[in-house]
């Protein structure tokens, strides 16, 4: 364009623009006259919550045009929503809107025609890379197209706001900081001219800088708190660090404190700055007292008048403590913030000022609230760590301390008391007890001990007891006998009465013993008590140590043979049809090179080795199936059945061996199906195995927990009468004896439920004849065939 065309109007605009807001109407008049328009104006554009609004800031209207500066339609106009989305899109692309109104889209015309506009030219204004507003002129008489030179002139006026320069700030009539930028615009043969651009309100920018600085300080102080936390761990001292950080971030706070809701239901001071914390620790505030003024839920400022009303409610002893601590002196303002945990106010952060009631700003309240939120997170973490520690050191079923906790306390007691202590190892006799029985027994044992003694749950049916402050071994015996007595008391569970007893091993403390060694001694004494008939106590004796050494050697050898697949083999005992004498199935029995089953099976059970041993037996049975055509019974231990992956592992083994599931029969004991959560898990495992097509038999029936109702619900195909019942029949059997009646009842029950029945332990011809005549279809025992390799 011809730049000389635009310099004249610029020279006229300079003194007007230097006047700032006051000179703007006259500057707009110069713009309107230069472009031969009837109206010139400046509009502000602002985006609020995703919606663009525009408002007219200033206007010049010639004598032939109606002024619009008071038109309410032109204030806070939502641009896109009122049909001017095209204008906004063009402005955002830094393009002008120009031309006759009659050529504009229909939705744009009504508001423009109401202002008598025939043609217009509008250009966007950008400030610091953001759309700030637009500058425009109206022709109210002619339909015209504006020339590129006219648009360029209008853009030069707006261009000043995009150009770099030296800012000058002053206050407008609204006392808002406004920054104006100088732009050097050179003309041909002239020195650069200084054009004062339109003002930009920078109050929000300055406030934003202050906010950013304060929040950066908050983050810096909080980082320091968490660095200390990582280095030193979590404890109540962390509350003091949070308070210190809050006071540094909110400089108008000259003192402060933190209260936390404790287990007694009261708030207690746990941190203070500017006050005597030790004195404040003596004060207990009821939950209603910190909230007695307003019951506030968020950060709130209270004045000295509010504090006087609060102090008036304190009783004299607490008021005196607060006064001595300096907490009731002339505080002008208190910023109080409740700290929430799971919806409950668990703490309060207090920041105090001694000089002004209006000391705290809204930003101070925001920052204090942020620190309160961090306090809530720390309280949550303290609570979780407390729970984790409790879980780590306590048995979830009984609430008693666990083995880990017991060993730590035992180590401490050995250092402090040496020989004046004893350790007891208890194991409930008989079959595994249900959860409720275990809980009852745990409560009984705890109640039977002295307050200074400790009882812990080792696991399963086993408990540990630590006796301290003993004067003689006789004291340990008296306490042990009391424990044996309480264990014998029947336990009523629903309609059932449980008769239990316990075996108990005792080891006395000796100088130089480690906790593990003392516990092993008590364990050995327990084995001795069980070996002597159960329901009794036994002391550790030195020769038991050799028995322990031999057991560990045997255990290690068994582990190695299982890993290598050596030294173990299967013997098969036939199951016979008592009417025909023919073999109908085989029971697989595991054998080992170093010990009989009566030794190594209990060894594997004690040391949780049954899952590995059972897996070896199952896979070996499936490998040997092709040597015969009979079904094979395999014994399953409770440890295996309670493994949630057991059914999957059986299915995997069947698939690997390409074995029909119908050839496999699994025998389980009633102790695996005790009426508690573990028994329910085992029952679900049996249902999964049945779904595979595997048969299930209940072994040693009559010696566990099965009732008529429960047996009817179990997913089993048959029962095996335990050999203990068979052997009680006598030789020859007496049909009127109690044992004979029990055997007959078991058979009748099986027949009534449609279950197969196998009688075990048949070793005599008269017993075989009796069982055959009674109606037992199947039998097993030495008389019918001894276990042997295939």
C-alpha positions in Angstrom: 0.0 0.0 0.0 1.0 3.7 -0.2 2.4 4.1 3.3 2.3 7.9 3.0 -1.5 7.5 2.9 -1.5 6.2 6.5 1.1 8.5 8.2 -1.1 11.5 8.4 -3.8 9.9 10.4 -1.1 8.3 12.7 0.5 11.7 13.4 -3.0 12.9 14.5 -3.5 9.8 16.6 -0.3 10.1 18.6 -1.2 12.8 21.1 -4.7 11.3 21.6 -3.3 7.7 22.3 -0.8 9.2 24.7 -3.8 10.3 26.9 -4.7 6.6 27.4 -8.3 5.7 28.0 -9.4 9.4 28.1 -8.0 10.0 24.6 -9.5 6.9 23.1 -12.9 8.3 21.9 -11.1 11.1 20.1 -8.6 8.6 18.6 -11.6 6.5 17.4 -13.0 9.7 15.8 -9.8 10.2 13.8 -10.0 6.5 12.7 -13.6 6.9 11.6 -13.0 10.1 9.7 -9.9 8.7 8.0 -12.0 5.8 6.8 -15.0 7.9 5.9 -17.2 5.9 8.4 -20.1 6.9 10.6 -19.1 5.0 13.6 -15.8 3.6 15.1 -15.5 1.4 18.1 -13.4 -0.9 20.3 -14.6 -4.3 21.7 -13.0 -6.6 24.3 -13.1 -10.4 23.8 -12.8 -12.7 26.8 -13.0 -16.5 27.1 -14.7 -17.6 30.3 -15.2 -21.4 31.0 -14.9 -22.2 27.3 -17.4 -19.5 26.1 -16.2 -16.3 24.3 -17.9 -13.1 25.4 -17.6 -9.6 23.9 -18.3 -6.1 25.3 -18.0 -2.6 23.8 -15.4 -0.6 25.6 -15.3 2.7 23.6 -17.1 4.4 20.7 -17.2 7.4 18.4 -20.4 8.1 16.5 -20.8 10.8 13.9 -23.7 13.1 13.6 -25.5 10.8 11.1 -25.3 7.7 13.3 -27.0 6.6 16.5 -24.5 5.9 19.4 -24.4 2.4 20.6 -22.2 2.7 23.7 -25.2 2.3 26.0 -26.7 -0.6 24.1 -27.1 -3.5 26.6 -27.1 -6.0 23.6 -23.4 -5.1 23.1 -22.3 -6.0 26.7 -21.3 -9.6 27.7 -22.6 -10.9 24.4 -21.8 -14.7 24.0 -20.3 -14.5 20.5 -20.8 -18.0 19.1 -24.1 -18.6 20.9 -25.6 -15.3 19.4 -24.8 -16.4 15.9 -21.4 -14.8 15.4 -19.3 -17.9 15.4 -18.0 -17.0 11.9 -16.6 -13.8 13.3 -14.9 -15.6 16.1 -13.4 -18.2 13.8 -12.0 -15.5 11.4 -10.6 -13.5 14.4 -8.8 -16.6 15.7 -7.3 -17.0 12.2 -6.3 -13.2 12.4 -8.7 -12.4 9.5 -10.9 -9.4 9.2 -14.7 -9.3 8.8 -15.8 -6.8 6.1 -18.4 -5.9 3.5 -22.1 -5.1 3.1 -24.3 -6.4 5.9 -26.8 -7.6 3.3 -24.2 -10.2 2.2 -23.7 -11.6 5.7 -25.3 -14.9 6.9 -28.9 -14.5 8.1 -28.3 -15.1 11.8 -25.8 -12.1 11.9 -28.0 -9.5 10.3 -30.7 -8.7 12.9 -28.4 -7.1 15.5 -26.4 -5.3 12.8 -29.4 -3.9 11.0 -30.9 -2.7 14.3 -27.8 -0.5 14.6 -28.5 0.9 11.0 -25.3 -0.6 9.7 -25.1 -0.9 5.9 -21.4 -1.9 5.7 -18.6 -2.6 8.2 -14.9 -3.4 8.6 -13.6 -5.1 11.7 -10.1 -6.4 12.4 -8.9 -8.5 15.4 -6.6 -7.2 18.1 -3.9 -9.6 19.5 -1.9 -9.0 22.6 1.0 -11.2 23.6 -0.1 -13.9 21.3 -3.7 -14.0 22.5 -6.9 -12.7 20.9 -7.7 -9.6 23.0 -10.6 -7.9 21.1 -11.5 -6.2 17.8 -11.4 -2.7 16.3 -14.0 -1.7 13.7 -15.9 1.0 11.7 -19.5 1.2 10.4 -20.9 2.9 7.3 -24.6 3.6 8.1 -25.5 5.0 4.7 -23.7 3.1 1.9 -23.3 -0.4 0.7 -19.5 -0.6 0.2 -16.6 -2.9 -0.1 -13.6 -1.7 2.0 -10.3 -1.6 0.1 -7.1 -3.5 1.1 -5.5 -0.2 1.9 -8.4 0.7 4.3 -8.1 -2.7 6.1 -4.3 -2.2 6.3 -4.8 1.2 7.9 -7.2 -0.2 10.5 -4.8 -3.1 11.2 -1.9 -0.7 11.8 -3.8 0.8 14.6 -4.5 -2.6 16.1 -0.9 -3.8 15.2 0.6 -1.8 18.0 -0.8 -4.2 20.5 1.1 -7.1 19.0 4.5 -5.4 18.7 7.3 -5.5 21.3 8.2 -2.3 23.0 8.8 -0.7 26.4 5.8 -1.0 28.8 4.5 1.9 30.8 2.0 1.3 33.6 -0.5 3.6 35.2 -3.9 3.4 36.9 -7.2 3.8 35.1 -10.4 5.2 36.6 -11.0 1.7 38.0 -7.7 1.7 39.8 -6.6 -1.3 37.7 -3.0 -1.6 36.5 -2.8 -1.1 32.7 0.3 -1.6 30.6 0.7 0.4 27.4 3.3 -0.5 24.7 5.3 1.9 22.5 5.7 0.9 18.9 8.2 2.6 16.5 6.6 3.1 13.1 9.1 4.7 10.6 7.9 6.7 7.6 9.7 7.6 4.4 12.5 10.0 5.1 11.4 10.5 8.7 12.6 9.3 12.0 10.7 6.6 13.8 7.4 7.8 15.3 6.2 6.6 18.7 2.7 5.2 18.7 1.1 4.5 22.1 -0.8 1.2 21.8 -4.1 0.2 23.5 -3.8 -0.6 27.2 -3.8 -4.1 28.6 -5.1 -4.8 32.1 -2.2 -6.5 33.9 -3.7 -6.7 37.5 -4.7 -10.3 37.0 -1.2 -11.0 35.6 0.5 -9.5 38.7 -1.9 -11.4 41.0 -1.2 -14.6 39.1 2.6 -14.1 39.6 2.0 -13.6 43.3 -0.1 -16.8 43.4 2.4 -18.7 41.4 5.2 -17.7 43.8 3.2 -18.6 46.9 2.2 -22.0 45.4 5.8 -22.7 44.4 6.8 -22.0 48.0 4.1 -24.4 49.1 5.4 -27.1 46.8 9.0 -26.5 48.0 8.1 -26.7 51.6 6.0 -29.8 51.1 8.8 -31.4 49.2 11.1 -30.8 52.2 8.5 -32.4 54.5 8.4 -35.6 52.3 12.1 -35.7 52.0 12.3 -35.9 55.8 9.6 -38.4 55.7 11.5 -40.7 53.3 14.7 -40.3 55.4 13.3 -40.7 58.9 10.0 -42.6 58.4 6.5 -41.7 59.5 5.8 -40.6 63.1 3.9 -37.9 64.9 6.8 -35.5 64.5 5.7 -35.2 60.9 2.8 -32.9 62.1 5.4 -30.4 63.4 7.1 -30.4 60.0 3.8 -29.7 58.3 3.0 -26.9 60.7 6.4 -25.4 60.2 6.0 -25.5 56.4 2.5 -23.9 56.6 3.9 -21.0 58.7 6.6 -20.4 56.2 4.2 -20.5 53.3 1.6 -18.2 55.0 3.8 -15.4 56.4 0.9 -13.6 58.0 0.6 -16.5 60.4 2.8 -15.7 63.5 2.1 -18.9 65.4 0.2 -22.2 64.9 -0.8 -25.6 66.2 -2.2 -29.0 65.2 -4.8 -31.1 67.0 -5.6 -34.7 66.2 -8.6 -36.9 67.2 -7.3 -39.7 69.4 -8.7 -43.1 70.4 -10.3 -41.5 73.6 -12.6 -39.5 71.4 -10.9 -36.1 72.1 -8.7 -33.8 70.1 -5.1 -33.5 71.4 -2.3 -31.1 70.5 0.4 -32.9 68.6 2.4 -29.9 67.2 2.8 -26.2 68.1 4.9 -23.2 67.0 5.0 -20.1 69.2 3.4 -22.0 72.1 4.5 -24.5 74.8 3.6 -27.8 73.2 4.3 -29.9 76.4 1.7 -27.8 78.2 -0.8 -28.0 75.4 -0.5 -31.8 75.3 -2.3 -31.9 78.7 -5.4 -30.3 77.1 -8.2 -32.6 75.8 -10.8 -30.9 73.6 -14.2 -32.6 73.1 -15.2 -33.1 69.4 -17.9 -30.4 69.7 -15.5 -27.7 71.2 -13.3 -27.0 68.1 -16.5 -26.6 66.1 -18.5 -24.8 68.7 -18.4 -21.4 66.9 -19.7 -22.3 63.5 -19.2 -26.1 62.9 -17.1 -25.1 59.9 -16.4 -27.7 57.3 -13.5 -25.8 55.5 -10.9 -23.2 56.1 -12.3 -20.3 58.1 -11.0 -17.2 59.9 -12.1 -16.4 63.4 -11.4 -13.2 65.3 -10.4 -12.5 68.9 -14.1 -12.0 69.7 -14.8 -15.6 68.5 -11.9 -16.8 70.6 -13.2 -15.1 73.7 -16.5 -16.9 73.3 -14.6 -20.2 72.8 -12.4 -19.7 75.9 -15.4 -18.9 78.0 -16.6 -22.4 77.5 -13.3 -24.0 78.8 -13.2 -25.1 82.3 -10.7 -23.4 84.6 -8.0 -26.2 84.6 -7.8 -26.3 80.8 -8.0 -22.5 80.5 -5.1 -22.2 82.8 -3.0 -24.7 80.8 -3.9 -22.8 77.6 -2.9 -19.5 79.2 0.4 -20.9 80.4 1.1 -22.2 77.0 0.4 -18.8 75.5 -2.6 -20.1 73.5 -5.2 -17.6 74.9 -3.2 -14.3 74.7 -4.3 -11.5 72.4 -4.8 -13.4 69.2 -6.4 -11.2 66.6 -7.2 -13.8 64.0 -7.2 -17.6 63.8 -7.2 -19.4 60.5 -8.8 -22.8 61.4 -8.9 -25.7 58.9 -10.5 -29.1 59.7 -8.7 -32.2 58.3 -10.9 -35.0 57.0 -10.3 -38.7 57.0 -13.0 -41.0 55.5 -15.5 -38.2 55.9 -14.7 -37.6 59.6 -12.9 -34.5 61.0 -9.8 -36.2 62.4 -7.6 -33.1 63.0 -7.4 -29.3 62.9 -4.7 -27.0 61.6 -4.6 -23.6 63.3 -2.6 -20.5 62.1 -2.7 -17.4 64.3 -2.0 -13.7 63.8 -1.6 -11.3 66.8 -1.9 -8.0 64.9 -4.9 -7.7 62.6 -8.3 -9.3 62.2 -8.1 -9.1 58.4 -4.6 -10.6 58.3 -5.5 -13.6 56.2 -6.3 -13.3 52.5 -8.3 -15.7 50.4 -5.0 -17.1 49.0 -3.9 -17.7 52.6 -7.0 -19.8 53.2 -6.3 -21.8 49.9 -2.8 -22.6 51.0 -3.9 -23.5 54.5 -6.5 -25.8 53.1 -3.8 -27.4 50.9 -1.7 -28.1 54.0 -4.7 -29.5 55.7 -5.2 -31.9 52.8 -1.6 -33.1 53.2 -2.3 -33.6 56.9 -5.2 -35.8 55.9 -3.0 -37.8 53.6 -0.4 -38.3 56.3 -3.1 -39.3 58.8 -4.4 -41.8 56.3 -0.9 -43.2 55.8 -0.3 -43.4 59.6 -3.6 -45.3 59.9 -2.7 -47.6 57.1 0.8 -48.3 58.4 -0.7 -49.0 61.8 -3.1 -51.5 60.2 -0.3 -53.0 58.1 1.8 -53.4 61.2 -1.0 -55.0 63.1 -1.6 -57.4 60.2 2.1 -58.1 60.0 2.2 -59.0 63.7 -1.2 -60.5 64.4 -3.3 -63.5 63.3 -6.4 -62.3 61.4 -8.6 -65.2 62.6 -8.1 -64.9 66.4 -6.6 -61.4 66.8 -3.7 -63.0 68.7 -0.1 -62.0 68.0 1.5 -64.2 65.4 4.8 -66.1 65.3 6.8 -63.1 64.1 5.6 -60.9 67.0 6.2 -63.8 69.4 9.8 -64.3 68.3 10.5 -60.6 68.7 9.1 -60.5 72.2 10.9 -63.8 73.0 14.3 -62.3 71.8 13.6 -59.2 74.0 12.7 -61.4 77.0 15.8 -63.6 76.6 18.0 -60.5 76.9 16.1 -59.1 79.9 15.3 -62.3 81.9 17.4 -65.1 80.7 16.5 -68.3 82.5 13.5 -66.9 84.3 11.2 -67.7 81.3 9.6 -70.6 79.5 8.2 -71.2 76.1 5.2 -73.5 75.6 4.2 -75.1 72.2 0.5 -76.2 72.1 -1.2 -78.3 69.5 -4.9 -79.2 69.7 -5.3 -83.0 69.6 -7.4 -84.8 67.1 -8.7 -83.5 63.8 -8.4 -80.0 62.5 -10.7 -77.6 64.3 -13.0 -75.1 62.5 -12.5 -71.4 62.6 -15.0 -70.7 65.4 -13.5 -73.4 67.6 -10.0 -71.9 67.0 -11.4 -68.5 68.1 -13.0 -69.9 71.2 -9.8 -71.8 72.2 -7.7 -68.7 71.6 -9.9 -66.6 73.9 -9.7 -69.3 76.6 -6.0 -69.6 76.5 -5.6 -65.8 76.7 -7.9 -65.7 79.7 -6.1 -68.5 81.5 -2.7 -66.8 81.5 -1.3 -64.2 83.7 -1.5 -60.5 82.5 2.3 -60.4 81.8 2.3 -63.7 79.7 1.9 -63.8 76.0 -0.1 -66.2 73.8 0.3 -66.3 70.0 -1.1 -68.4 67.2 1.6 -70.3 65.4 -0.9 -71.4 62.7 -3.5 -74.1 62.1 -4.3 -75.7 65.5 -1.0 -74.6 67.1 -0.3 -71.9 69.7 2.8 -70.5 71.4 3.0 -69.2 75.0 5.7 -67.1 76.6 5.9 -67.1 80.4 8.1 -64.5 82.0 9.1 -63.7 85.6 9.3 -67.3 86.6 10.8 -68.2 90.0 10.8 -72.0 89.5 9.9 -74.5 86.8 7.0 -75.5 89.0 5.2 -72.2 88.1 5.4 -73.2 84.4 3.9 -76.6 85.2 1.0 -75.0 87.1 0.2 -72.7 84.2 0.5 -75.5 81.7 -1.9 -77.7 83.7 -4.4 -74.9 83.7 -4.2 -74.6 80.0 -4.7 -78.3 79.6 -7.8 -78.0 81.7 -9.4 -75.2 79.8 -8.8 -77.0 76.5 -10.8 -80.0 77.8 -14.0 -77.9 78.4 -16.4 -78.9 75.6 -17.2 -76.2 73.0 -20.8 -75.8 71.8 -21.2 -74.7 68.2 -24.8 -74.6 67.1 -26.2 -78.1 67.8 -22.8 -79.7 67.9 -20.5 -80.2 71.0 -16.8 -80.3 70.3 -14.6 -82.3 72.8 -11.0 -81.2 72.4 -7.7 -81.6 74.2 -4.2 -80.3 73.7 -0.7 -81.5 73.9 1.9 -79.2 75.3 5.6 -79.0 75.2 7.7 -76.8 77.5 11.2 -75.5 77.2 12.9 -73.4 79.9 15.2 -70.5 79.1 18.9 -70.9 79.3 21.8 -68.4 78.9 23.0 -68.2 75.3 19.9 -69.7 73.7 18.5 -68.0 70.6 14.7 -67.6 70.2 14.7 -70.1 67.4 16.6 -72.7 69.4 14.3 -72.3 72.4 11.2 -72.6 70.2 12.6 -75.8 68.5 13.1 -77.3 72.0 9.5 -76.6 72.9 8.5 -78.2 69.6 10.4 -81.3 70.4 8.8 -81.5 73.8 5.4 -81.2 72.1 6.3 -84.2 69.9 7.1 -86.1 73.0 3.8 -85.2 74.6 1.9 -86.4 71.6 4.0 -89.6 71.4 3.1 -90.4 75.0 -0.6 -90.3 74.4 -1.6 -86.6 73.9 -3.7 -84.4 76.3 -0.6 -84.0 78.4 2.6 -81.9 78.9 6.2 -82.8 78.4 9.5 -80.9 79.1 12.4 -80.7 76.7 15.2 -83.1 77.5 18.6 -83.1 75.9 18.1 -86.4 74.1 15.3 -84.8 72.1 17.9 -82.7 70.4 19.3 -85.8 68.7 15.8 -86.6 67.5 15.4 -83.2 66.0 18.7 -83.6 64.2 17.6 -86.9 62.8 14.3 -85.5 61.7 16.0 -82.6 59.8 18.3 -85.0 58.1 15.3 -87.2 57.1 13.4 -84.1 55.8 16.3 -82.9 53.7 16.7 -86.4 52.2 12.9 -86.5 51.3 13.1 -83.1 49.7 16.1 -84.1 47.6 14.5 -87.4 46.5 11.3 -85.5 45.5 13.3 -83.0 43.4 15.3 -85.8 41.7 12.3 -88.2 41.4 14.4 -90.9 43.0 14.0 -93.2 46.0 10.2 -93.1 45.9 7.8 -95.7 44.3 4.2 -96.8 44.4 2.6 -100.0 45.8 -0.9 -100.9 44.9 -3.4 -102.6 47.2 -6.5 -104.1 45.5 -10.1 -103.2 46.2 -12.2 -106.3 45.9 -15.9 -107.1 45.1 -16.8 -109.1 48.2 -19.4 -111.2 46.3 -17.2 -112.4 43.5 -13.7 -111.9 44.9 -12.6 -110.0 41.8 -10.5 -106.9 41.8 -12.4 -103.8 40.8 -9.9 -101.1 41.6 -6.4 -100.4 43.1 -5.3 -97.9 45.8 -1.9 -96.3 45.2 0.3 -96.1 48.3 3.6 -94.3 48.3 6.8 -95.9 49.6 10.2 -94.4 50.4 13.7 -95.8 50.6 14.5 -94.3 54.0 11.4 -94.7 56.2 7.9 -96.3 56.3 4.8 -94.3 55.5 4.0 -94.0 59.2 7.2 -91.9 59.6 7.6 -89.9 56.4 3.9 -89.1 55.8 3.6 -87.2 59.1 7.0 -85.7 58.5 5.8 -84.3 55.1 2.6 -83.0 56.8 4.5 -81.3 59.6 6.8 -79.5 57.2 4.2 -78.6 54.5 5.7 -81.0 52.0 2.4 -82.8 51.1 1.6 -80.8 48.0 4.9 -81.8 46.4 4.6 -85.4 47.5 1.0 -85.6 46.3 1.9 -84.2 42.9 4.6 -86.8 42.5 2.2 -89.6 43.4 -0.5 -88.3 41.0 1.8 -88.1 38.0 3.4 -91.4 38.8 0.0 -93.1 38.9 -1.0 -91.6 35.6 2.3 -92.8 34.0 1.6 -96.4 35.2 -2.0 -96.6 34.2 -1.3 -98.4 31.0 -0.1 -101.5 32.9 -3.6 -102.4 34.0 -7.3 -101.7 33.2 -8.5 -100.9 36.7 -9.5 -97.6 38.4 -6.9 -96.2 40.7 -7.6 -94.5 44.1 -5.2 -91.8 45.1 -5.1 -90.2 48.6 -5.3 -86.4 48.7 -4.1 -84.5 51.8 -5.9 -81.5 53.2 -2.9 -79.3 52.3 -3.4 -80.2 48.7 -7.2 -79.8 48.6 -7.0 -76.3 50.3 -4.7 -75.1 47.5 -6.9 -73.1 45.2 -4.9 -74.3 42.1 -5.3 -78.0 43.0 -8.2 -78.9 40.6 -6.4 -77.1 37.8 -3.2 -79.1 38.5 -5.1 -82.4 38.4 -6.7 -81.4 35.1 -3.3 -80.5 33.7 -1.8 -83.8 34.8 -4.7 -85.8 33.2 -4.2 -83.9 29.9 -0.5 -84.4 29.8 -0.9 -88.2 30.4 -3.9 -88.4 27.9 -5.8 -90.2 30.7 -9.6 -90.6 30.9 -10.7 -88.8 34.1 -13.1 -91.8 34.8 -10.1 -94.0 35.7 -9.1 -91.7 38.6 -10.6 -91.8 42.1 -9.5 -89.3 44.7 -9.8 -90.2 48.4 -10.2 -87.3 50.8 -10.5 -87.3 54.6 -13.4 -85.7 56.5 -10.9 -83.3 58.2 -10.5 -81.6 54.8 -14.2 -80.7 54.9 -14.6 -79.1 58.3 -17.7 -76.8 58.5 -15.9 -73.4 58.1 -14.5 -71.2 55.3 -11.7 -73.6 54.6 -14.1 -76.5 54.3 -16.2 -74.5 51.9 -13.1 -73.9 49.7 -12.4 -77.6 49.7 -15.9 -78.4 48.7 -15.7 -76.0 45.8 -12.5 -77.8 44.7 -14.3 -81.2 44.9 -17.1 -79.8 42.7 -14.5 -78.7 40.1 -12.9 -82.1 40.2 -16.3 -83.8 39.8 -17.0 -81.6 36.8 -13.9 -83.1 35.2 -15.4 -86.6 35.5 -13.3 -87.7 38.5 -14.8 -89.9 41.3 -14.5 -88.8 44.9 -14.5 -91.1 47.9 -14.7 -90.0 51.6 -11.9 -91.9 53.4 -11.9 -93.0 57.0 -15.6 -92.2 57.2 -17.1 -91.8 60.7 -14.1 -90.3 62.4 -14.6 -86.6 61.4 -17.2 -84.0 61.0 -19.7 -85.5 58.6 -23.3 -85.6 59.6 -26.2 -87.1 57.7 -27.3 -83.7 56.4 -23.7 -82.7 55.4 -22.9 -86.0 53.8 -26.0 -85.6 51.6 -24.6 -82.2 50.4 -21.0 -83.3 49.7 -20.0 -84.0 46.1 -18.8 -87.6 46.8 -19.4 -90.9 45.1 -18.6 -93.3 47.9 -17.3 -93.8 51.5 -14.6 -96.0 53.0 -15.3 -97.4 56.5 -12.2 -96.8 58.6 -10.2 -99.9 59.6 -10.6 -98.8 63.2 -14.3 -99.7 63.0 -13.6 -103.0 61.3 -11.1 -104.1 63.9 -13.5 -103.3 66.7 -15.9 -105.9 65.4 -14.0 -108.6 67.2 -13.2 -112.2 66.1 -15.8 -113.5 65.6 -17.9 -110.4 65.2 -20.7 -109.8 67.7 -23.8 -108.5 65.8 -25.1 -106.9 69.0 -21.9 -105.0 69.9 -21.8 -101.2 69.5 -19.1 -101.5 66.9 -21.3 -103.8 64.8 -24.2 -101.4 65.1 -22.0 -98.5 63.9 -20.7 -100.5 60.9 -24.3 -101.4 60.0 -25.4 -97.8 60.3 -22.6 -96.6 58.0 -23.6 -99.2 55.3 -27.3 -98.2 55.6 -26.4 -94.5 55.3 -24.3 -95.1 52.2 -27.1 -97.2 50.6 -29.7 -94.6 51.4 -27.6 -91.9 49.7 -26.7 -94.0 46.7 -23.1 -94.1 47.6 -20.6 -97.0 47.2 -19.2 -98.4 50.4 -15.8 -99.9 51.0 -14.8 -101.7 54.2 -11.1 -101.3 55.0 -8.9 -103.4 57.3 -10.3 -106.9 56.4 -7.7 -109.3 57.8 -9.8 -112.2 59.1 -12.1 -114.7 57.3 -14.9 -114.3 59.9 -14.9 -110.5 59.5 -14.9 -110.9 55.7 -17.9 -113.2 56.0 -19.7 -110.9 58.4 -19.3 -107.9 56.1 -20.3 -109.8 53.0 -23.5 -111.1 54.8 -24.1 -107.5 56.1 -24.2 -106.3 52.4 -20.9 -104.5 52.0 -20.2 -104.6 48.2 -16.5 -103.8 48.3 -13.6 -104.5 50.7 -9.9 -103.9 51.2 -7.3 -105.4 53.6 -4.4 -107.8 53.9 -6.7 -110.8 53.7 -7.7 -109.7 50.2 -4.3 -108.5 49.0 -1.3 -106.7 50.3 0.2 -103.6 48.7 2.7 -104.4 46.0 4.4 -103.0 42.9 2.8 -103.6 39.6 
